[in-house]
Amino acid sequence: MSCMCPLFRLPDPCLWVRLQRLYFLPVFVQVVLAMPYDTPIPGYMNNTVNTMRLWSAKAPNDFNLKDFNVGDYIEAVLDRNLAENISRVLYPNDNFFEGKELRLKQEYFVVAATLQDIIRRFKTTKKGSPERTSFESFPDKVAVQLNDTHPAMAIPELMRIFVDIEKLDWDTAWSLTQRTFAYTNHTVLPEALERWPVELLEKLLPRHLQIIYRINQLHLDRIATLYPENMNKLRKMSLIEEDGCKRVNMAHLCIVGSHAVNGVAEIHSNIIKTDVFRDFSEMEPQKFQNKTNGITPRRWLLLCNPGLAELIAEVIGEDYVKDLYQLKKLLEFVDDAALIRDISRVKQDNKVKFAQYLEKEYRVKINPSSMFDVHVKRIHEYKRQLLNCLHIIAMYNRIRMKPAALFVPRTVIIGGKAAPGYHMAKMIIRLITSVAEVVNNDPVVGSKLKVIFLENYRVSLAEKVIPATDLSQQISTAGTEASGTGNMKFMLNGALTIGTMDGANVEMAEEAGEENLFIFGMRVQDVADMDQKGYDAMSYYKRIPELKQVMDQITSGFFCPKNPDLFKDVTDMLFKYDRFKVFADFEDYMKAQEKVSKLYQNPKEWTKMVIRNIAATGKFSSDRTIKEYATEVWGVQPTDLKIPSPNEPREAVVEKAKALRKM
Ligand SMILES: *Cc1c(COP(=O)(O)O)cnc(C)c1O
């Protein structure tokens, strides 16, 4: 056992985190120091700066001093690395659970540090408390929002603190815990759900596993009372999955340990209630809520698109920045010739600026008068970059078939990162760049169609490309995208959306009117029906000549003559085991794309639709989202911040700020 006594007093917020290793009898404890980094989060013109506290893992100064003293200097230094590795790197997976030991250590590390910090602050801010702290008011003062299941170990950790350290009885501790936690689900893809092997928890966090078992016992007792003689319910709702290797279902733990559970768009919250967590919502319907995601209009309009932000302010005033619903005032001006002209001018300026950026940074030339058709997001099969890719090839074939026919010029921009271990995502990028190589260098195509793969897609690049976009692609298989937020950013920046009835697209269509988006494809019910019948990719291939031609080209190596089998894994997947049914939506997608091109030929009507879209984005401000969490989940009401006027003397402002701090 390593020494756990610090040699000198640590700076106050530094916390000790113990990762236990129970090997038969002797207990090995890995001690890690959590060092806080406070990141300021300034509010927008509200005299408030919140802090986000992030943690870094540090080896304590006495770490393995014994090894050092007996001369094993190398071992001692290597062990310091072991501790500090905990916060060295973020696992880059996208919607994929990889049950790695270091990942579990990371999740527990941040949870343990944060809860110790919360408890310390709760105790120090309680004035005139008796000998033993009363935790009665804990859930009134503390709200913990579990952002996905990644911090789920906070539930057994808080129980451990209450029961083992603070000596509360189990039932009191459990009631406080449930009232403190709420859980947000972010995906329904089964491969993304965290299910930690019991064996790993036993090795790393044995006491937490005991606590989870006790939570589960009481949970199952309750189910047995509510549904007598229903073994199937017990099996389906247990926190412990018994088939194959024993695992803890972390989503089940979060639902049981929380007073509120929510999805991130209406359609997603409904899927949770009727499908993934159906038994839980039947048992406790009052726990289940919706909180539709939002985006901040400060970053995603004012900062990234000042031209559009100022134009809107000229028409409806500046108040929309803090109350995005006010954008609906723009509806009065849909037919205003000056606004139509100015909106399209701002877009054109943004497109020219982005084209210049691409030319300078990547030495690629694009035509700013072509339609900018943009599909940027993490590369994933469910987001269906492949459907977009098939459309590009079909457009290419149409141009080559009738070079003299009218074609509305397009620049298709696809961008996004593939997780390093996701082979199919990397092959999708490879296909896009191969198709781009052929299309961009075909003299028959000329400037009608260009395909750009945008490397290193990240927020700073999103801020550049989104304001320059005409068409936003949001084409996931219905029922797979929980919400999406990229869709909202594009809508706010004056792009039109081609999309499926999935995630927040559904609410975007509701807010703007379905006739103001290019909605296509299967609905959630259609996908479910198809799963019942069985999806037969080959039948679409045989029936749709354009799809057949596109697939034959990819299969024959047309886009990679030097290595004709390069895309075999992609084509095999599309034909034989495509969980996301790309072919099933191909035909309707092509038709929707034709409508897009047709409207783009009429710039005035296009821009009027853009204005109707911008006017309908009020709901998608994160201000609305946060307000809903505050009132409906955390039970907190807004306070009047008494924002000082700019001419108020500095001393008065400071006094007011001090008074607020004490509250
Ligand atoms: C908003 C954003 C996303 C999320 O986009 P979706 O289309 O909702 O998947 C991903 N990456 C970056 C850089 C973003 O800004």
The ligand as an SDF file (V2000), in Angstrom:
LIG
                    3D

 15 15  0  0  0  0  0  0  0  0999 V2000
  -22.2800   21.4990  -33.8420 C   0  0  0  0  0  0  0  0  0  0  0  0
  -21.1130   20.6590  -34.1330 C   0  0  0  0  0  0  0  0  0  0  0  0
  -21.2470   19.2670  -34.2130 C   0  0  0  0  0  0  0  0  0  0  0  0
  -22.5570   18.5590  -34.0800 C   0  0  0  0  0  0  0  0  0  0  0  0
  -23.0910   18.4650  -35.3940 O   0  0  0  0  0  0  0  0  0  0  0  0
  -24.2730   17.4580  -35.7440 P   0  0  0  0  0  0  0  0  0  0  0  0
  -24.5920   17.7910  -37.1720 O   0  0  0  0  0  0  0  0  0  0  0  0
  -25.4060   17.7980  -34.8200 O   0  0  0  0  0  0  0  0  0  0  0  0
  -23.7430   16.0870  -35.5800 O   0  0  0  0  0  0  0  0  0  0  0  0
  -20.1200   18.4970  -34.4770 C   0  0  0  0  0  0  0  0  0  0  0  0
  -18.8970   19.0770  -34.6400 N   0  0  0  0  0  0  0  0  0  0  0  0
  -18.7360   20.4110  -34.5880 C   0  0  0  0  0  0  0  0  0  0  0  0
  -17.3770   20.9680  -34.7880 C   0  0  0  0  0  0  0  0  0  0  0  0
  -19.8150   21.2560  -34.3290 C   0  0  0  0  0  0  0  0  0  0  0  0
  -19.6350   22.5760  -34.2620 O   0  0  0  0  0  0  0  0  0  0  0  0
  1  2  1  0
  2  3  1  0
  2 14  2  0
  3  4  1  0
  3 10  2  0
  4  5  1  0
  5  6  1  0
  6  7  2  0
  6  8  1  0
  6  9  1  0
 10 11  1  0
 11 12  2  0
 12 13  1  0
 12 14  1  0
 14 15  1  0
M  END
$$$$
